[in-house]
Amino acid sequence: MKALLLACSDGRLTQVLEAFLVRRHAEAAERLLVPGGPLLLTRPGMQRRVALDCLHTLVEARAPRRILLVSHQDCAAYERALGGLGFDQREILERDLRRVRTLLENEFPEIEVSCWFVPLIEDGVGASFGEPRRVD
């Protein structure tokens, strides 16, 4: 099934996203990777219009049946947008994923939209990204 991935461009996610796409049977998915991923669609004005225009171009050209929205903890774009790390990042990321899903379901009613959150796991020695978890 054709898919479109909208995710953060953070290079640390590369292997996590590739493995995720394999598990979702979406290895050939179109990819729109930008800082913050779905964050652009939570912004008013020009950023949202540009992001929606990019999505419309990909949807018209490739006709995906599903859109996979992926956000991750320790996102520099979110840190910059919110002015630091003094917030519950997971709660905000999941809220924004739901908002973007609603926007895209209205914009593209024929396409299934799902949301995924990639946690940062610290083990005392270092940190790595865990498996993406579905956000309902």
URJOCOR-V551839 format. One record per run of one state. SS is the DSSP state (alpha for helix, beta for strand, coil for the rest). FROM is the first residue (numbers start at 1). TO is the last residue. If there is no record, write none. Layout:
((SS,FROM,TO) (SS,FROM,TO))
This chain:
((coil,1,2) (beta,3,7) (coil,8,10) (alpha,11,23) (coil,24,29) (beta,30,33) (coil,34,36) (alpha,37,42) (coil,43,45) (alpha,46,62) (coil,63,65) (beta,66,72) (coil,73,75) (alpha,76,82) (coil,83,88) (alpha,89,107) (coil,108,111) (beta,112,122) (coil,123,126) (beta,127,135) (coil,136,136))
